[in-house]
Amino acid sequence: MKTMSPALKGDVITGSAVTVVGLVYYIATFWIQETKNIVTPRTFPAIVGVALILLGVFIVVQAVYRGKKAAEVGPGDGDTASASVDGDGATASASVSSGVVLDAPEDPPSKKVVLQFALFFVYLALLIPVGFLLSTAAFLMTMTSIYARDRWIRNLIFSVLFAVIIYVAFVYGLAVYLPVGILG
């Protein structure tokens, strides 16, 4: 980790922390009382624990791989171009490394964040009286439309399919009943 940048060290620390949390979470599932059903109260927490462990390990492995790749290239091995600027007898030089630069996504304006929280609380308030399918589809349609207003057909298809798939998975796969609301 000596040659890693601070960002990659942060990724290793974060990945390690996620792995430890996942491990503790998974071990804690053994204290949940077992039932004779196929899907027990332990099932979902165990899946979450294993997923956290795998994601944490993935973050660490990815950071170590990127660190090794950066060490192979080295600070002076990449394609660099030097430029000199002469002005009044003084010479300044700058080194520019050619590489891939990705623009970070813009931070959402505070109004969008406040709107998203407000929509979430409206969703929670409507979940039981309106039902899971309709309220979830409407919530997802609204949330996706905040960022891609012109892609409303894609947003609608995603919202409806996601709500239906989750509903079917919970009701028929896990035997967990979700609010049916006005459809029931």
C-alpha positions in Angstrom: 0.0 0.0 0.0 3.1 2.3 0.0 2.6 3.2 -3.7 -1.1 3.7 -3.5 -2.7 7.1 -3.8 -4.7 8.3 -0.8 -7.9 7.6 -2.8 -7.0 3.9 -3.3 -6.0 3.6 0.4 -9.4 5.0 1.2 -11.0 2.4 -1.0 -9.0 -0.4 0.7 -10.1 0.9 4.2 -13.7 1.3 3.0 -13.7 -2.2 1.5 -12.2 -3.7 4.6 -14.8 -2.0 6.8 -17.6 -3.2 4.6 -16.2 -6.7 4.7 -16.0 -6.6 8.5 -19.5 -5.2 8.9 -20.8 -7.9 6.5 -19.0 -10.6 8.5 -20.4 -9.4 11.8 -23.8 -9.1 10.2 -23.6 -12.6 8.8 -22.4 -14.1 12.1 -25.2 -12.3 13.9 -27.8 -14.2 11.8 -26.9 -17.4 13.7 -28.6 -16.0 16.8 -31.9 -15.6 14.8 -34.4 -18.4 15.8 -34.7 -21.0 13.1 -38.0 -22.2 11.7 -39.0 -25.3 9.6 -39.9 -23.2 6.6 -37.7 -23.2 3.5 -37.3 -19.5 3.8 -36.5 -18.8 7.4 -36.1 -15.5 9.3 -32.3 -15.9 8.8 -32.5 -16.1 5.0 -32.6 -12.5 4.0 -30.2 -11.2 6.7 -27.7 -14.0 5.7 -28.0 -12.9 2.0 -27.3 -9.3 3.0 -24.3 -10.3 5.1 -22.8 -12.4 2.3 -23.5 -9.6 -0.2 -21.7 -7.1 2.0 -18.7 -9.5 2.4 -18.5 -10.0 -1.3 -18.8 -6.3 -2.1 -16.2 -5.3 0.5 -13.8 -7.9 -0.9 -14.5 -6.6 -4.4 -13.7 -3.0 -3.4 -10.4 -4.1 -1.8 -9.4 -6.3 -4.8 -10.2 -3.5 -7.2 -8.2 -0.9 -5.3 -5.2 -3.2 -5.0 -5.4 -4.1 -8.7 -5.6 -0.4 -9.6 -2.7 0.4 -7.3 -0.5 -2.3 -8.9 -1.5 -1.1 -12.3 -0.5 2.5 -11.4 2.8 1.2 -9.9 3.6 -0.6 -13.2 3.1 2.6 -15.2 5.0 4.6 -12.6 5.1 8.4 -12.3 7.6 8.9 -15.1 6.7 6.0 -17.4 3.5 7.3 -18.8 3.1 9.5 -21.9 4.2 12.9 -20.8 4.8 16.1 -22.6 7.0 18.8 -21.2 6.5 22.4 -22.0 8.8 25.3 -21.3 7.7 28.9 -21.0 10.3 31.7 -21.4 9.5 35.0 -20.0 11.9 37.8 -19.0 14.8 35.3 -18.7 12.9 32.9 -16.4 12.0 29.4 -17.5 9.1 27.4 -16.1 8.3 23.9 -17.1 5.2 21.9 -16.7 4.7 18.2 -17.2 1.3 17.0 -18.6 0.4 13.4 -18.4 -1.9 12.0 -21.1 -4.5 9.7 -19.7 -8.2 9.2 -19.5 -9.9 11.8 -17.5 -13.5 11.1 -16.5 -15.8 13.9 -15.4 -17.5 13.4 -12.1 -21.2 13.7 -12.2 -22.5 17.0 -11.0 -23.7 17.2 -7.4 -27.5 17.4 -7.4 -28.7 20.9 -6.5 -30.1 21.1 -3.0 -33.7 21.6 -4.4 -33.5 18.1 -6.1 -32.3 16.5 -2.9 -35.1 18.1 -0.8 -37.6 17.1 -3.5 -36.4 13.5 -3.4 -36.7 13.4 0.4 -40.2 14.9 0.2 -41.2 12.3 -2.5 -39.9 9.5 -0.3 -42.0 10.6 2.7 -45.1 10.9 0.4 -44.3 7.4 -0.9 -44.2 6.1 2.7 -47.5 7.8 3.5 -49.2 6.4 0.4 -47.7 2.9 0.6 -50.4 1.2 2.8 -53.5 3.1 1.6 -52.7 3.0 -2.1 -50.7 -0.3 -2.1 -47.2 -1.4 -3.0 -47.6 -1.8 -6.7 -49.2 1.6 -7.5 -47.3 3.7 -5.0 -43.9 2.1 -5.9 -44.5 2.5 -9.7 -45.5 6.1 -9.2 -42.6 6.8 -6.9 -40.0 5.3 -9.2 -41.6 7.0 -12.2 -41.3 10.4 -10.5 -37.8 9.8 -9.2 -36.5 8.7 -12.6 -38.2 11.6 -14.3 -36.3 14.1 -12.1 -33.1 13.1 -13.9 -34.3 12.0 -17.3 -37.5 13.9 -18.1 -37.4 13.2 -21.8 -37.1 9.4 -21.4 -40.5 9.0 -19.9 -41.4 5.8 -21.8 -38.2 4.1 -20.5 -38.9 5.4 -17.0 -42.5 4.1 -17.1 -41.4 0.6 -18.3 -38.7 0.5 -15.6 -41.0 1.7 -12.9 -43.8 -0.8 -13.6 -41.5 -3.8 -14.2 -39.5 -3.1 -11.1 -42.6 -2.8 -8.9 -44.2 -6.0 -10.4 -41.0 -8.1 -10.2 -40.4 -7.1 -6.5 -44.0 -7.7 -5.7 -44.0 -11.2 -7.3 -40.6 -12.0 -5.6 -41.9 -11.1 -2.2 -45.4 -12.4 -2.4 -44.9 -15.7 -4.3 -41.2 -16.3 -3.7 -40.8 -15.3 -0.1 -44.4 -15.5 1.1 -44.1 -11.9 2.4 -47.3 -10.0 1.8 -47.0 -6.4 0.7 -49.8 -3.9 1.0 -52.4 -4.3 -1.8 -54.2 -1.0 -1.0 -56.9 0.0 -3.5 -56.2 -2.9 -5.8 -57.2 -5.5 -3.1 
